[in-house]
Amino acid sequence: HCFPIKGKGTVMTGTVMSGTVSVGDTIELPDLSMERKVKSIQMFRRSVDNASQGDRCAVLVKDLNAKLVERGLVVSPNSVKKLYGAVALVRKVKYFQRPCHSNSKIHITIGHSTVVGTVTFFGGDELKGTAKALVGKQIPPVEFDTSKDWKYDDELRAGGKSLGGPMLQWALIVFETPCMSQDASMVIGSRLDLDINIKSCRIAFYGRIATALDADDLENLSTYKVFKTKERECVIDRVTDERNVIVKNLLSKESDMTRVIGLKVYTKDRSEGRIESSFGKTGKLKVYFPDGVNNALKKGEILRLPLKRYVFAPQEEKKKLVQE
């Protein structure tokens, strides 16, 4: 609530959510990019020198148009940021029974703001150790490591004994409208669009922001090395000797064979070979098994070529064939 008092200034009322505010402090209205000095504070019609977490109070400032303020935050200068997105460490709410897929829209609540965001989940497998360490505990402030590769998850995953243990995931969220947030704020993801008459939990996940994303970050999401796995197959056309074979059906004869030189292929029993060169002009390739094979290679046997595709890579980079 905000209103003017003629000859005095503008009064803003609310609850102190954290920290303290004192007469003489400089405060910031981040939605308006304004700073003002506190002239006086009242609590229940009594003047006080300061107010602290949990207190309901009224703060008087000067030179502020009350019509500009409806709802929002009043904070210490530079203590909150305008977020255009975030990477958060999240945990699924066990009572939420519906699927929540990557690239779907969901309502995101941070502090007193609720906005719509598009969410991408990843890292569930890599975070199993962290999930076990945090069983029954609140999610603490964490840092996101952009140097690591993280496996893409198709959806929000549940944990439990029958599902391989506790589960945490990273969620990269892109907001439709920016919102204000402190560092390491808690975040809640909800399906508020679901029918309220259906008796089911609408809160999908909760967690804590690890990295705040500004407008420039959204233009450079390739920093986040989230990958999907895929697999190609080729067929042994000829066995040259116990360590060398010629394969076909991996690329067409018009393809650039240099794209696959040096990549690894595997037999069904996990013997590892390496593509050494093209062979002839019909799209065939030469494969060498440096450590030999567990079982003799046969004509017609299928070799697998596992690959990674980075979800946020530029379009031209997605065309490259990449392995571990």
C-alpha positions in Angstrom: 0.0 0.0 0.0 1.3 3.5 -0.9 -0.2 6.9 -0.3 0.8 10.6 -0.2 0.7 12.9 2.9 0.5 16.5 1.9 3.6 18.4 3.1 5.3 15.2 4.4 6.0 12.9 1.5 4.9 9.4 0.5 4.2 6.5 2.8 4.8 2.9 1.9 3.5 0.1 4.1 4.5 -3.5 4.2 6.3 -6.3 6.0 10.1 -6.5 6.5 10.9 -9.9 5.0 14.6 -9.9 5.9 17.2 -7.6 7.5 16.4 -4.3 9.0 15.5 -0.8 7.9 16.4 2.4 9.9 15.6 6.1 9.8 18.2 7.7 7.5 18.8 4.6 5.5 18.9 4.8 1.7 16.4 2.4 0.1 15.8 1.3 -3.4 12.7 0.7 -5.4 14.1 -1.7 -8.0 11.0 -1.7 -10.3 11.4 2.0 -10.7 15.2 2.2 -10.5 14.9 4.8 -7.8 16.7 5.4 -4.5 15.2 7.4 -1.6 16.2 8.2 2.0 14.0 7.0 4.9 12.6 10.1 6.8 10.6 8.3 9.4 9.2 4.8 10.3 6.0 4.0 12.2 4.7 0.8 13.6 1.1 0.7 14.9 1.0 4.6 14.9 4.1 4.9 17.0 7.3 6.3 15.6 10.3 4.0 15.8 13.9 4.3 14.8 14.1 0.9 13.0 12.1 -2.2 12.0 13.4 -5.7 11.5 12.3 -9.0 9.9 8.7 -9.8 10.5 7.7 -6.3 11.5 4.7 -4.5 9.8 5.7 -0.9 9.3 5.1 2.3 7.4 8.1 4.1 5.8 8.0 7.8 4.9 10.1 9.1 2.0 10.2 12.3 0.0 10.0 13.1 -3.7 8.1 9.9 -4.7 4.9 9.9 -6.8 2.6 7.5 -4.9 0.8 6.7 -8.2 3.9 4.9 -9.5 3.9 2.4 -6.7 1.2 -0.3 -6.4 3.0 -3.5 -5.3 6.6 -4.4 -5.2 9.8 -4.5 -3.3 11.7 -1.9 -1.2 15.3 -3.1 -0.7 18.8 -2.1 0.2 20.5 -0.6 -2.9 21.9 -3.1 -5.3 20.7 -6.1 -3.2 18.3 -7.5 -5.9 18.7 -8.1 -9.6 16.3 -8.1 -12.6 16.1 -11.7 -13.7 15.3 -12.7 -17.3 15.9 -16.3 -16.4 17.7 -18.5 -13.9 19.4 -21.9 -13.4 18.0 -23.5 -10.3 18.7 -26.7 -8.4 15.2 -28.2 -7.9 13.4 -31.1 -6.3 10.1 -32.6 -7.4 7.2 -32.3 -4.9 6.2 -35.9 -4.3 2.5 -35.1 -4.3 2.6 -33.7 -7.8 1.4 -36.6 -10.0 1.3 -35.1 -13.5 4.2 -35.0 -16.0 6.2 -31.8 -16.3 8.2 -31.9 -19.5 11.2 -30.0 -20.6 10.4 -27.1 -22.9 7.0 -26.7 -21.3 5.6 -23.5 -19.7 5.1 -23.4 -16.0 4.4 -20.7 -13.3 7.5 -19.7 -11.4 7.2 -18.0 -8.0 10.2 -16.1 -6.7 9.5 -14.0 -3.6 6.3 -12.1 -4.2 6.5 -12.4 -8.0 4.9 -15.1 -10.1 5.7 -15.2 -13.8 5.4 -17.7 -16.6 8.6 -19.4 -17.7 9.8 -22.1 -20.1 11.8 -24.8 -18.2 14.5 -27.3 -19.3 15.5 -30.0 -16.9 18.9 -31.7 -16.9 21.6 -33.2 -14.7 19.5 -35.7 -12.8 22.0 -38.5 -13.3 25.1 -36.4 -12.5 23.5 -35.0 -9.3 22.7 -38.4 -7.7 25.5 -38.0 -5.2 24.4 -34.5 -4.2 20.8 -35.7 -3.9 21.8 -38.5 -1.5 23.7 -36.0 0.7 20.7 -33.7 0.9 18.0 -36.2 1.7 15.7 -34.7 4.2 17.5 -31.3 4.1 16.6 -28.0 2.6 18.4 -27.2 -0.7 21.3 -24.9 0.3 22.9 -22.1 -1.8 24.8 -23.7 -4.6 26.9 -22.8 -7.6 26.4 -24.1 -11.2 29.5 -25.4 -13.0 29.4 -24.2 -16.6 32.5 -26.2 -17.4 30.8 -29.5 -17.1 28.6 -31.4 -19.6 25.1 -32.2 -18.3 22.7 -34.8 -19.7 19.3 -33.5 -20.8 16.2 -34.8 -19.0 13.0 -35.2 -20.8 11.0 -34.2 -17.8 10.9 -33.4 -14.1 12.0 -36.7 -12.4 10.8 -38.1 -9.1 13.0 -39.8 -6.5 12.5 -42.8 -4.2 13.7 -46.3 -3.5 11.9 -47.8 -6.5 13.3 -45.1 -8.8 17.0 -45.4 -7.9 17.2 -43.1 -4.9 16.7 -39.4 -4.2 16.6 -37.0 -7.1 17.7 -33.5 -7.8 17.9 -31.7 -11.1 19.0 -28.5 -12.6 16.3 -26.4 -14.2 17.1 -23.7 -16.7 14.1 -21.3 -16.7 13.5 -18.5 -19.2 10.9 -16.0 -18.0 8.3 -14.4 -20.3 8.6 -11.2 -18.2 11.5 -10.3 -16.0 11.2 -10.3 -12.2 13.3 -9.1 -9.3 15.2 -11.5 -7.0 18.0 -11.7 -4.5 20.9 -14.0 -5.0 20.2 -17.7 -4.1 16.4 -17.0 -3.7 14.0 -19.9 -3.3 12.0 -20.8 -6.4 8.7 -22.7 -6.8 7.3 -24.1 -10.0 3.6 -24.6 -10.2 0.9 -25.6 -12.7 -1.6 -22.9 -11.8 -3.4 -23.5 -15.1 -4.7 -26.8 -13.9 -8.4 -27.1 -13.0 -8.8 -26.0 -9.4 -11.8 -28.3 -9.0 -9.6 -31.4 -9.5 -8.2 -32.5 -6.1 -4.5 -32.8 -7.0 -1.3 -30.9 -6.0 -0.4 -28.1 -8.4 3.1 -27.4 -7.1 5.5 -29.3 -9.3 8.9 -28.5 -7.8 10.8 -26.2 -5.4 14.5 -25.3 -5.2 17.0 -22.5 -5.1 18.5 -20.2 -7.7 22.1 -21.0 -8.5 22.7 -18.6 -11.4 20.7 -15.5 -12.4 20.4 -14.8 -16.1 20.2 -11.4 -17.6 19.2 -10.4 -21.1 22.7 -11.0 -22.5 22.8 -14.4 -21.0 19.7 -15.5 -22.8 21.4 -14.6 -26.1 24.3 -16.9 -25.2 22.7 -20.1 -23.7 25.4 -22.2 -25.5 27.4 -21.5 -22.3 25.3 -24.2 -20.7 26.5 -27.5 -22.1 23.3 -29.6 -21.9 23.4 -32.5 -24.3 21.1 -35.2 -25.6 22.5 -38.6 -26.6 21.8 -40.3 -29.9 23.2 -43.2 -31.8 24.0 -44.1 -35.3 24.7 -47.6 -36.7 27.0 -49.0 -39.4 27.4 -52.6 -40.7 30.6 -54.6 -41.2 31.0 -55.1 -44.9 34.3 -56.9 -44.8 36.6 -58.3 -42.1 40.2 -57.5 -43.1 41.9 -59.1 -40.1 41.2 -59.6 -36.4 41.6 -55.8 -35.7 40.5 -54.2 -39.0 37.1 -54.0 -40.7 35.4 -52.1 -43.5 32.0 -50.7 -42.6 29.1 -49.3 -44.6 25.7 -47.5 -44.2 27.0 -44.8 -41.8 27.3 -42.0 -44.3 26.2 -41.6 -47.9 28.9 -41.4 -50.6 28.3 -37.7 -51.1 28.9 -36.9 -47.4 32.0 -35.3 -45.9 33.9 -38.3 -44.5 36.2 -36.2 -42.4 33.3 -35.6 -40.0 33.6 -39.1 -38.6 37.3 -39.7 -38.8 38.6 -40.4 -35.2 35.2 -41.2 -33.7 34.7 -44.4 -31.7 32.4 -47.2 -32.6 31.4 -50.2 -30.4 30.4 -53.8 -30.9 27.5 -55.3 -29.0 29.9 -56.6 -26.3 31.5 -53.1 -25.9 34.8 -53.7 -27.8 36.0 -50.3 -28.9 37.1 -49.4 -32.4 38.1 -46.1 -34.1 37.2 -44.8 -37.5 40.5 -44.3 -39.3 39.8 -43.3 -42.8 37.4 -43.5 -45.7 37.6 -46.6 -48.0 36.9 -46.2 -51.7 34.3 -43.8 -53.1 31.0 -45.5 -52.0 30.7 -44.1 -48.5 32.6 -47.0 -46.8 35.0 -46.5 -43.9 37.9 -48.3 -42.3 37.7 -49.1 -38.6 40.6 -50.3 -36.4 40.2 -52.0 -33.0 43.5 -51.0 -31.1 42.9 -53.4 -28.2 41.4 -56.2 -30.2 37.9 -57.6 -29.7 36.2 -59.9 -27.2 34.6 -62.0 -29.9 35.5 -62.5 -33.5 34.1 -59.9 -35.9 31.7 -61.0 -38.6 30.4 -59.6 -41.8 26.9 -58.1 -41.3 27.6 -57.3 -37.6 26.3 -53.9 -36.4 28.6 -51.4 -34.8 27.2 -48.5 -32.8 28.4 -44.9 -33.0 27.2 -43.0 -29.8 27.0 -39.2 -30.2 26.1 -36.1 -28.2 24.1 -33.1 -29.4 24.2 -29.9 -27.4 20.7 -28.5 -26.8 21.7 -24.8 -26.7 24.4 -24.9 -29.3 24.1 -22.5 -32.3 22.5 -24.2 -35.3 25.7 -24.7 -37.2 27.3 -26.3 -34.2 24.5 -28.8 -33.9 25.5 -30.3 -37.2 28.9 -31.4 -35.8 29.3 -35.0 -34.7 30.5 -35.0 -31.1 31.4 -37.8 -28.7 32.6 -37.9 -25.0 
